[in-house]
Amino acid sequence: STQKGTFERVTNVAGDSITADCCTVVDAEGKLVIPGGIDPHTHCQLPFMGTVAVDDFYHGTRAAIAGGTTCLVDFAIPQKGDSLIDTYHKWRGWADPKVNCDYGLHMAVTWWDEDGKVGGEMENLVANYGIQSFKCFMAYKGVFMVTDAQMFEIFKVCRKIGALAQVHAENGDAIHEGQQRLLEKGVTGP
């Protein structure tokens, strides 16, 4: 219970339904009980520009639990032109057999079409698959980056369907130009 925003004590929220027969009961009397954390930005086994994140869903969620995190929200990121629904199923196929804790997914939108396919898939993901947020990239030109005009259309769909819009905010054009200048000078590493 709380009083004036100060933590006082844990009350018996389960009533008499928890017994030692069904699970391990830990006596936390006199202890500070902290709920597990939520990591809202993870990339488990993300394929990215010729690499794959070293932590798959098994190792990533196992490490999360070891640190007190009991839920993570990973990013499902389609390649340009790929179906958002297919990407959702791909990520679920990677995650479901391996996870050790609760998880959710954000969906990236890496391309846009004027025919409404992407917008329709966004609406479907919110209505039927539990996706509540969509991320746009202003970086990674030619890979994940969308234009400002496309991003504005994505935001309009988010508003219409009640989803959260997220942005990876960098200037992809300036980064691309800087990369080209360095490559022309022969600089290919730190």
Contacts in CASP RR format, 6 or more apart in sequence:
PFRMAT RR
TARGET T0000
AUTHOR 0000-0000-0000
METHOD contacts of the structure
MODEL  1
STQKGTFERVTNVAGDSITADCCTVVDAEGKLVIPGGIDPHTHCQLPFMG
TVAVDDFYHGTRAAIAGGTTCLVDFAIPQKGDSLIDTYHKWRGWADPKVN
CDYGLHMAVTWWDEDGKVGGEMENLVANYGIQSFKCFMAYKGVFMVTDAQ
MFEIFKVCRKIGALAQVHAENGDAIHEGQQRLLEKGVTGP
1 8 0 8 1.000
1 9 0 8 1.000
1 11 0 8 1.000
2 8 0 8 1.000
7 32 0 8 1.000
10 28 0 8 1.000
10 33 0 8 1.000
18 25 0 8 1.000
19 25 0 8 1.000
35 70 0 8 1.000
36 68 0 8 1.000
36 69 0 8 1.000
36 70 0 8 1.000
36 71 0 8 1.000
37 68 0 8 1.000
37 69 0 8 1.000
37 70 0 8 1.000
37 71 0 8 1.000
38 69 0 8 1.000
38 70 0 8 1.000
38 71 0 8 1.000
38 72 0 8 1.000
38 73 0 8 1.000
39 64 0 8 1.000
39 69 0 8 1.000
39 71 0 8 1.000
39 72 0 8 1.000
39 73 0 8 1.000
40 72 0 8 1.000
40 73 0 8 1.000
41 73 0 8 1.000
41 75 0 8 1.000
42 60 0 8 1.000
42 64 0 8 1.000
42 72 0 8 1.000
42 73 0 8 1.000
42 74 0 8 1.000
42 75 0 8 1.000
43 53 0 8 1.000
43 74 0 8 1.000
43 75 0 8 1.000
44 53 0 8 1.000
44 55 0 8 1.000
44 56 0 8 1.000
44 57 0 8 1.000
44 60 0 8 1.000
44 61 0 8 1.000
44 72 0 8 1.000
44 74 0 8 1.000
44 94 0 8 1.000
44 95 0 8 1.000
45 52 0 8 1.000
45 53 0 8 1.000
45 55 0 8 1.000
45 56 0 8 1.000
45 57 0 8 1.000
45 94 0 8 1.000
46 52 0 8 1.000
46 53 0 8 1.000
46 75 0 8 1.000
46 77 0 8 1.000
48 77 0 8 1.000
49 140 0 8 1.000
49 143 0 8 1.000
55 63 0 8 1.000
56 94 0 8 1.000
56 98 0 8 1.000
57 74 0 8 1.000
57 94 0 8 1.000
57 95 0 8 1.000
57 98 0 8 1.000
57 99 0 8 1.000
57 103 0 8 1.000
58 98 0 8 1.000
58 99 0 8 1.000
58 100 0 8 1.000
60 72 0 8 1.000
61 72 0 8 1.000
61 98 0 8 1.000
61 99 0 8 1.000
61 100 0 8 1.000
61 101 0 8 1.000
61 103 0 8 1.000
62 100 0 8 1.000
64 70 0 8 1.000
64 72 0 8 1.000
64 100 0 8 1.000
64 101 0 8 1.000
65 100 0 8 1.000
65 101 0 8 1.000
69 101 0 8 1.000
70 101 0 8 1.000
70 102 0 8 1.000
71 101 0 8 1.000
71 102 0 8 1.000
71 103 0 8 1.000
71 104 0 8 1.000
72 101 0 8 1.000
72 102 0 8 1.000
72 103 0 8 1.000
72 104 0 8 1.000
73 103 0 8 1.000
73 104 0 8 1.000
73 105 0 8 1.000
73 106 0 8 1.000
74 91 0 8 1.000
74 95 0 8 1.000
74 103 0 8 1.000
74 104 0 8 1.000
74 105 0 8 1.000
74 106 0 8 1.000
75 105 0 8 1.000
75 106 0 8 1.000
75 107 0 8 1.000
75 108 0 8 1.000
75 135 0 8 1.000
76 84 0 8 1.000
76 87 0 8 1.000
76 88 0 8 1.000
76 90 0 8 1.000
76 91 0 8 1.000
76 105 0 8 1.000
76 106 0 8 1.000
76 107 0 8 1.000
76 108 0 8 1.000
77 87 0 8 1.000
77 108 0 8 1.000
77 110 0 8 1.000
77 135 0 8 1.000
77 144 0 8 1.000
78 84 0 8 1.000
78 86 0 8 1.000
78 87 0 8 1.000
78 108 0 8 1.000
78 110 0 8 1.000
78 111 0 8 1.000
79 110 0 8 1.000
80 110 0 8 1.000
80 111 0 8 1.000
80 142 0 8 1.000
80 143 0 8 1.000
80 144 0 8 1.000
81 110 0 8 1.000
81 111 0 8 1.000
82 110 0 8 1.000
83 121 0 8 1.000
84 107 0 8 1.000
84 109 0 8 1.000
84 118 0 8 1.000
84 121 0 8 1.000
84 122 0 8 1.000
84 125 0 8 1.000
85 121 0 8 1.000
85 124 0 8 1.000
85 125 0 8 1.000
85 129 0 8 1.000
87 107 0 8 1.000
88 105 0 8 1.000
88 107 0 8 1.000
88 125 0 8 1.000
88 129 0 8 1.000
88 131 0 8 1.000
91 105 0 8 1.000
92 105 0 8 1.000
95 103 0 8 1.000
105 131 0 8 1.000
106 131 0 8 1.000
106 133 0 8 1.000
106 134 0 8 1.000
106 135 0 8 1.000
106 166 0 8 1.000
107 122 0 8 1.000
107 125 0 8 1.000
107 131 0 8 1.000
107 133 0 8 1.000
107 134 0 8 1.000
107 135 0 8 1.000
108 134 0 8 1.000
108 135 0 8 1.000
108 136 0 8 1.000
108 137 0 8 1.000
108 144 0 8 1.000
109 118 0 8 1.000
109 122 0 8 1.000
109 134 0 8 1.000
109 135 0 8 1.000
109 136 0 8 1.000
109 146 0 8 1.000
109 154 0 8 1.000
110 137 0 8 1.000
110 143 0 8 1.000
110 144 0 8 1.000
110 145 0 8 1.000
110 146 0 8 1.000
111 118 0 8 1.000
111 146 0 8 1.000
111 150 0 8 1.000
112 118 0 8 1.000
112 146 0 8 1.000
112 150 0 8 1.000
112 153 0 8 1.000
112 154 0 8 1.000
118 154 0 8 1.000
118 157 0 8 1.000
119 154 0 8 1.000
119 157 0 8 1.000
120 157 0 8 1.000
122 131 0 8 1.000
122 134 0 8 1.000
122 154 0 8 1.000
122 157 0 8 1.000
122 158 0 8 1.000
122 161 0 8 1.000
122 163 0 8 1.000
123 157 0 8 1.000
123 160 0 8 1.000
123 161 0 8 1.000
125 131 0 8 1.000
126 132 0 8 1.000
126 161 0 8 1.000
126 162 0 8 1.000
126 163 0 8 1.000
127 161 0 8 1.000
131 163 0 8 1.000
132 163 0 8 1.000
132 164 0 8 1.000
133 163 0 8 1.000
133 164 0 8 1.000
133 165 0 8 1.000
133 166 0 8 1.000
134 154 0 8 1.000
134 157 0 8 1.000
134 158 0 8 1.000
134 163 0 8 1.000
134 164 0 8 1.000
134 165 0 8 1.000
134 166 0 8 1.000
135 165 0 8 1.000
135 166 0 8 1.000
135 167 0 8 1.000
135 168 0 8 1.000
136 146 0 8 1.000
136 150 0 8 1.000
136 151 0 8 1.000
136 154 0 8 1.000
136 155 0 8 1.000
136 165 0 8 1.000
136 166 0 8 1.000
136 167 0 8 1.000
136 168 0 8 1.000
137 144 0 8 1.000
137 145 0 8 1.000
137 146 0 8 1.000
137 167 0 8 1.000
137 168 0 8 1.000
138 145 0 8 1.000
138 146 0 8 1.000
138 151 0 8 1.000
138 167 0 8 1.000
138 168 0 8 1.000
138 169 0 8 1.000
138 170 0 8 1.000
138 171 0 8 1.000
138 172 0 8 1.000
139 145 0 8 1.000
139 168 0 8 1.000
139 170 0 8 1.000
139 171 0 8 1.000
139 172 0 8 1.000
139 175 0 8 1.000
140 172 0 8 1.000
141 172 0 8 1.000
141 173 0 8 1.000
141 175 0 8 1.000
141 176 0 8 1.000
144 168 0 8 1.000
145 172 0 8 1.000
146 154 0 8 1.000
151 167 0 8 1.000
154 165 0 8 1.000
155 165 0 8 1.000
157 163 0 8 1.000
158 164 0 8 1.000
158 165 0 8 1.000
159 165 0 8 1.000
182 188 0 8 1.000
END
